[in-house]
Amino acid sequence: MEKLFFAIWFRLDQKDRYLIWIQDESDQVLVETDVLIPVFNSETALANYAGKKLIEIVNEEPLFCNLDYISNWIIQPDNSIDCQMFLSTWNLFMDIASGINRPFTGNKKDKLTNKVYDKIFYGNNLPSVTPEGKYYIPVWTKSERQRLMEIMSEGIALLRRNLKEIDLITIQFSIVSLVWLYTSKTGKDTPCVKISS
C-alpha cells in the first residue's frame, strides 16, 4: 500500500490548526521524537514544513474536526450528537494514539464501546451501508453517552499533551539557519533559497 500524507484541519480553543495524517497499512498522524505531534496555524506553514521534510501532501480539501463542538458537548452531553463530526474525531484520536503509541479507550473492543462506535458509524448513513430509502437516527442510552464522553475527553487530552506548535517563522528560521551553516562550513555561496509566504 502506498503511503499518503494528508492535511487535517481542527479547531480547538477557538483556534484553527492543521496536522499531517498518514494513510498507510496502519493509519496515524505524523509525530516527531515519537510523542510530539507537529501542528500548524495555517496550511501555508504545514506546506512549508512538509516541503522541508520532503513530504508530499495530497492536494485535497482538509478534513475538518471541530473539537470545540466536541468540548461543548462533553460539558452538556445530550442526544444532539453530530455523527459525522464524532466519527471523524474518534478516528482522528485513534490515529493520534497510534502515532504516539499510547493506549486509548476508543480502541477498546468491549461491548459498550463497540455499540457506541457502531451507532456513530451507521448514523453517518453512508450510501455503501445504508439501504435505499432508509435513514438511521441513533437513540442513545445514558451509559452510551457516558462512554462517548469519556472517549472524547481522553482524545482531546491526548492531543493537548502531545501537540507541538510550529509556525511559519520557526520554519523560515530553520531554513535560514541551514543556509548559514552551509556557508560558514564550506565558504561557498548557497543556491538561491526562496521561502514562500
C-alpha positions as CSV (number, residue, x, y, z in Angstrom):
1,M,0.0,0.0,0.0
2,E,1.3,3.4,-1.0
3,K,1.9,5.8,2.0
4,L,-0.1,9.0,1.5
5,F,0.0,12.2,3.5
6,F,-3.0,14.5,4.1
7,A,-3.7,17.8,5.9
8,I,-6.2,17.6,8.7
9,W,-7.8,20.8,9.9
10,F,-9.1,21.1,13.5
11,R,-10.5,23.8,15.8
12,L,-9.6,23.8,19.5
13,D,-9.9,26.7,22.0
14,Q,-11.3,28.8,19.1
15,K,-8.0,28.4,17.2
16,D,-7.8,26.7,13.8
17,R,-4.8,24.4,13.4
18,Y,-3.5,21.8,11.0
19,L,-1.7,18.5,11.3
20,I,-0.4,15.8,9.0
21,W,-2.3,12.5,8.7
22,I,-0.7,9.4,7.2
23,Q,-2.7,6.8,5.3
24,D,-0.8,3.6,5.4
25,E,-1.2,-0.1,6.5
26,S,-1.6,1.4,9.9
27,D,-3.1,4.9,9.8
28,Q,-1.6,7.5,12.1
29,V,-0.7,11.2,12.5
30,L,2.8,12.4,11.8
31,V,4.9,12.7,15.0
32,E,8.3,13.9,16.0
33,T,10.5,12.2,18.6
34,D,7.8,9.5,18.9
35,V,5.5,11.7,21.1
36,L,5.2,15.2,19.7
37,I,2.6,16.0,17.1
38,P,3.6,18.9,14.9
39,V,0.6,21.2,14.5
40,F,0.5,24.4,12.3
41,N,-1.5,27.6,12.5
42,S,-2.0,27.7,8.7
43,E,-2.0,25.5,5.6
44,T,1.0,27.5,4.4
45,A,3.0,26.7,7.5
46,L,2.1,23.0,7.1
47,A,3.1,23.1,3.4
48,N,6.4,24.7,4.2
49,Y,7.2,22.1,6.9
50,A,6.2,19.3,4.5
51,G,8.5,20.7,1.8
52,K,11.4,20.9,4.3
53,K,10.8,17.2,5.3
54,L,10.3,16.2,1.6
55,I,6.7,15.1,2.3
56,E,4.2,15.5,-0.5
57,I,0.7,16.4,0.8
58,V,-2.2,15.1,-1.2
59,N,-3.9,18.1,-2.8
60,E,-7.4,18.0,-1.5
61,E,-9.7,19.9,0.9
62,P,-8.6,19.0,4.5
63,L,-10.9,17.0,6.7
64,F,-12.3,19.3,9.4
65,C,-12.7,18.2,13.1
66,N,-14.4,20.8,15.3
67,L,-13.0,19.9,18.8
68,D,-14.7,23.0,20.3
69,Y,-18.0,21.5,19.3
70,I,-17.0,18.2,20.9
71,S,-15.7,20.0,24.1
72,N,-19.0,21.9,24.4
73,W,-20.9,18.6,24.1
74,I,-18.8,17.0,26.8
75,I,-19.9,19.8,29.2
76,Q,-23.5,19.1,28.5
77,P,-23.8,15.6,26.9
78,D,-27.2,15.2,25.3
79,N,-28.7,13.4,22.4
80,S,-27.8,16.1,19.8
81,I,-24.8,14.1,18.5
82,D,-23.5,15.0,15.1
83,C,-22.5,11.5,14.0
84,Q,-20.3,12.8,11.1
85,M,-18.3,15.0,13.4
86,F,-18.0,12.4,16.1
87,L,-16.9,9.7,13.7
88,S,-14.2,11.9,12.2
89,T,-13.0,13.0,15.6
90,W,-13.0,9.4,17.0
91,N,-11.0,8.2,14.1
92,L,-8.5,11.1,14.4
93,F,-8.0,10.3,18.1
94,M,-7.4,6.6,17.2
95,D,-4.7,7.7,14.7
96,I,-3.2,10.1,17.3
97,A,-2.9,7.2,19.7
98,S,-1.3,5.0,17.0
99,G,1.2,7.7,16.1
100,I,2.4,8.3,19.6
101,N,2.0,4.6,20.6
102,R,-0.3,5.3,23.6
103,P,-3.4,3.3,24.8
104,F,-6.8,4.9,24.0
105,T,-10.2,3.9,25.3
106,G,-11.7,4.4,21.9
107,N,-9.6,1.5,20.6
108,K,-11.0,-1.0,23.1
109,K,-13.3,-3.7,21.7
110,D,-15.6,-4.2,24.7
111,K,-19.3,-4.5,24.0
112,L,-20.3,-1.0,25.1
113,T,-17.5,0.8,23.2
114,N,-18.3,-1.2,20.0
115,K,-22.0,-0.4,20.3
116,V,-21.3,3.3,20.6
117,Y,-18.9,3.3,17.7
118,D,-21.4,1.3,15.5
119,K,-24.2,3.8,16.3
120,I,-22.0,6.7,15.3
121,F,-20.8,4.9,12.1
122,Y,-24.3,3.9,11.0
123,G,-25.6,7.3,12.0
124,N,-23.5,8.7,9.1
125,N,-25.9,6.9,6.7
126,L,-23.2,6.2,4.2
127,P,-24.7,5.0,0.9
128,S,-22.4,1.9,0.9
129,V,-24.0,0.6,4.1
130,T,-27.5,2.2,4.2
131,P,-30.3,0.5,2.4
132,E,-32.0,2.6,-0.2
133,G,-34.9,4.7,1.2
134,K,-33.7,4.2,4.8
135,Y,-32.2,6.7,7.2
136,Y,-30.8,5.7,10.6
137,I,-31.1,8.1,13.6
138,P,-29.4,6.6,16.7
139,V,-31.2,6.6,20.1
140,W,-28.7,6.9,22.9
141,T,-28.8,5.5,26.4
142,K,-27.2,7.2,29.4
143,S,-24.4,4.7,29.6
144,E,-23.6,5.1,25.9
145,R,-23.4,8.9,26.2
146,Q,-21.2,8.5,29.3
147,R,-18.8,6.2,27.3
148,L,-18.8,8.6,24.4
149,M,-18.0,11.5,26.7
150,E,-15.1,9.5,28.3
151,I,-13.6,8.7,24.9
152,M,-13.9,12.2,23.5
153,S,-12.4,13.7,26.8
154,E,-9.5,11.3,26.7
155,G,-8.8,12.0,23.0
156,I,-8.7,15.8,23.5
157,A,-6.4,15.4,26.5
158,L,-4.2,13.1,24.4
159,L,-3.9,15.8,21.7
160,R,-3.3,18.6,24.2
161,R,-0.5,16.7,26.0
162,N,1.4,15.9,22.8
163,L,0.9,18.7,20.3
164,K,3.9,20.9,19.3
165,E,3.1,24.3,17.8
166,I,5.1,25.0,14.7
167,D,4.6,28.4,12.9
168,L,5.9,29.7,9.6
169,I,8.5,31.9,11.4
170,T,10.0,28.8,13.1
171,I,10.2,27.0,9.7
172,Q,11.8,30.0,8.0
173,F,14.3,30.4,10.8
174,S,15.3,26.8,10.5
175,I,15.9,27.1,6.7
176,V,17.9,30.3,7.2
177,S,20.0,28.6,9.9
178,L,20.7,25.7,7.5
179,V,21.8,28.2,4.8
180,W,24.1,30.0,7.3
181,L,25.6,26.7,8.4
182,Y,26.3,25.6,4.9
183,T,28.0,28.9,4.0
184,S,30.1,29.0,7.2
185,K,31.3,25.4,6.8
186,T,32.0,25.4,3.1
187,G,32.8,29.1,2.4
188,K,30.6,28.7,-0.7
189,D,27.6,30.7,-1.8
190,T,24.4,28.8,-1.5
191,P,21.9,28.4,-4.2
192,C,19.0,30.9,-4.1
193,V,16.6,29.8,-1.4
194,K,13.1,31.1,-1.9
195,I,10.8,31.0,1.2
196,S,7.1,31.2,0.2
197,S,4.7,33.1,2.4
